[in-house]
Amino acid sequence: MTQAHPNSADRRPIAWGARVSKTFRDRIWWIADELEIDPDDLMACIAWESGRSFRPDIKNMAGSGATGLIQFMPATARGLGTTTSALANMSAEDQLNYVYKYFEPFKGRIKNLSDIYMAILWPKAVGKPEHHVLWDKGRWPTTYRQNAGLDTNRDGRITKFECAVKLYKIKAEGLAEKNIG
């Protein structure tokens, strides 16, 4: 049996890897291995949520108070034993510890990129089929209106897949920038 090289994470390409440090890449691989998820999928979600900046202090432009790599909401940060201010003052590498802590309860339930994104956007949809309707214009008009830009086919219903479409594009973009360090 061949043993892995001690620095094998150095040599494993990762989506968006050119944009982050070796330590960041190593931690993403660790999180992905622990949670049994695709590291490229996780990197696509972080790229999207951080506006491709991978900055721990990035704030939500809509004024929700969300901050960081996966746009932690203030209540979510408190639930993880921290604050959005503390998260913003961490290094990106250190904030990944909270990314792991956030995703840990979903271990075993996340099957693909859309599930990772749903864990961030709408946790009730983790594990649901891609055609699952998250928001319907008639039943949830306010939530639908807030997310209307995701209704790609403009049928008045926003599905899990429609929410994830942009993430698949971000993943493809990031795969073009794979870096092994």
C-alpha positions in Angstrom: 0.0 0.0 0.0 1.4 3.4 -1.0 1.4 6.1 1.7 0.4 9.6 0.8 3.2 12.0 0.6 3.2 14.2 3.8 2.6 17.3 1.7 0.2 15.7 -0.7 -2.4 18.5 -0.2 0.2 20.7 -1.8 -0.1 18.8 -5.0 -3.9 18.4 -5.1 -5.4 21.0 -7.5 -8.4 22.9 -6.2 -10.8 25.2 -7.9 -9.9 28.9 -7.3 -6.6 27.7 -5.8 -4.7 30.4 -7.4 -6.6 33.0 -5.4 -5.8 31.6 -1.9 -2.9 30.6 0.2 -1.5 27.1 0.6 -2.8 27.0 4.2 -6.3 28.0 2.9 -6.1 25.2 0.3 -5.0 22.7 2.9 -7.9 23.6 5.2 -10.4 23.4 2.4 -9.1 19.8 1.7 -9.4 19.0 5.4 -12.9 20.3 5.6 -13.9 18.5 2.4 -12.4 15.2 3.7 -14.0 15.5 7.1 -17.5 16.4 5.7 -17.2 14.1 2.7 -17.9 16.9 0.2 -16.2 18.0 -3.0 -13.6 20.7 -2.2 -14.2 22.3 -5.6 -17.9 22.7 -4.7 -17.1 24.3 -1.4 -14.6 26.7 -3.1 -17.3 27.6 -5.7 -19.7 28.6 -2.9 -17.0 30.6 -1.1 -16.1 32.3 -4.4 -19.7 33.2 -4.9 -20.4 34.4 -1.4 -17.2 36.4 -1.2 -17.6 38.0 -4.6 -14.6 36.0 -5.7 -12.4 37.9 -3.2 -12.0 35.1 -0.6 -11.8 37.9 2.0 -13.0 37.2 5.5 -14.2 40.8 6.0 -16.4 41.0 2.9 -19.8 42.4 3.8 -23.2 41.7 2.1 -23.9 44.5 -0.3 -27.7 44.4 0.5 -27.1 45.4 4.1 -28.2 42.2 5.7 -25.2 42.3 8.1 -23.8 39.1 6.6 -20.0 38.9 6.6 -17.2 36.6 5.5 -16.4 33.7 3.3 -19.9 32.2 3.4 -21.7 35.4 4.5 -22.4 34.5 8.1 -25.5 36.3 9.4 -25.1 37.9 12.8 -27.4 35.3 14.5 -25.5 32.5 12.8 -22.2 33.9 14.0 -23.6 34.1 17.6 -24.8 30.5 17.3 -21.3 29.5 16.4 -19.9 31.3 19.5 -18.6 34.4 17.7 -19.7 37.6 16.0 -19.6 38.9 12.5 -17.1 41.6 13.7 -14.8 38.9 15.1 -15.1 36.9 11.9 -14.3 39.9 9.8 -11.1 40.5 11.8 -9.9 36.9 11.4 -7.6 35.7 8.6 -9.4 33.8 5.9 -7.6 30.7 7.0 -8.8 31.1 10.6 -12.4 31.8 9.5 -12.4 28.4 7.7 -12.6 26.9 11.2 -16.1 28.5 11.5 -17.0 27.4 8.0 -16.3 23.9 9.1 -18.2 24.4 12.3 -21.2 25.8 10.3 -21.3 22.8 7.9 -20.6 20.1 10.4 -24.3 19.5 11.3 -24.9 18.8 7.6 -22.3 16.0 7.4 -23.8 13.0 5.5 -26.7 15.0 4.1 -24.7 17.1 1.6 -24.6 15.2 -1.7 -23.6 17.9 -4.3 -22.9 21.5 -5.1 -26.5 22.6 -4.8 -26.7 21.0 -1.3 -23.6 23.0 -0.1 -25.2 26.2 -1.5 -28.5 25.4 0.1 -26.8 24.9 3.5 -25.8 28.5 3.1 -28.9 30.0 1.5 -31.8 27.9 2.6 -30.9 25.0 4.9 -34.3 23.4 4.7 -33.6 22.4 1.1 -30.4 20.4 1.9 -31.0 16.9 0.5 -34.2 17.8 -1.4 -34.3 17.0 -5.2 -33.1 19.6 -7.7 -36.7 20.4 -8.8 -37.8 21.2 -5.2 -39.5 24.6 -5.1 -38.0 27.0 -2.5 -40.2 30.0 -3.2 -43.4 30.4 -5.1 -44.7 33.8 -6.1 -48.2 33.0 -5.0 -47.4 31.3 -1.7 -44.4 33.3 -0.5 -44.6 36.6 -2.3 -42.1 38.5 -0.1 -39.4 35.8 -0.1 -40.0 35.2 -3.8 -39.6 39.0 -4.6 -36.4 39.1 -2.5 -35.0 36.2 -4.7 -36.8 36.9 -8.0 -33.5 37.2 -9.8 -33.0 33.5 -9.3 -36.1 32.6 -11.2 -34.2 31.9 -14.4 -37.2 30.6 -16.4 -39.6 33.3 -15.0 -42.3 30.9 -14.1 -43.0 32.4 -10.7 -41.3 29.5 -8.9 -37.7 29.3 -7.7 -36.3 25.8 -7.6 -33.2 24.5 -5.9 -31.6 23.9 -9.3 -32.3 27.5 -10.4 -30.5 28.8 -7.3 -27.5 26.6 -8.0 -27.1 27.4 -11.7 -24.8 30.3 -11.1 -22.7 28.1 -8.7 -22.1 25.6 -11.5 -20.8 28.5 -13.6 -18.6 29.7 -10.8 -17.2 26.2 -10.3 -16.3 26.0 -14.0 -14.7 29.4 -13.8 -12.7 28.3 -10.7 -11.7 25.0 -12.3 -10.0 27.0 -15.0 -7.9 28.6 -12.2 -6.9 25.4 -10.4 -3.6 25.7 -8.6 -1.5 23.1 -6.9 0.6 25.6 -4.9 
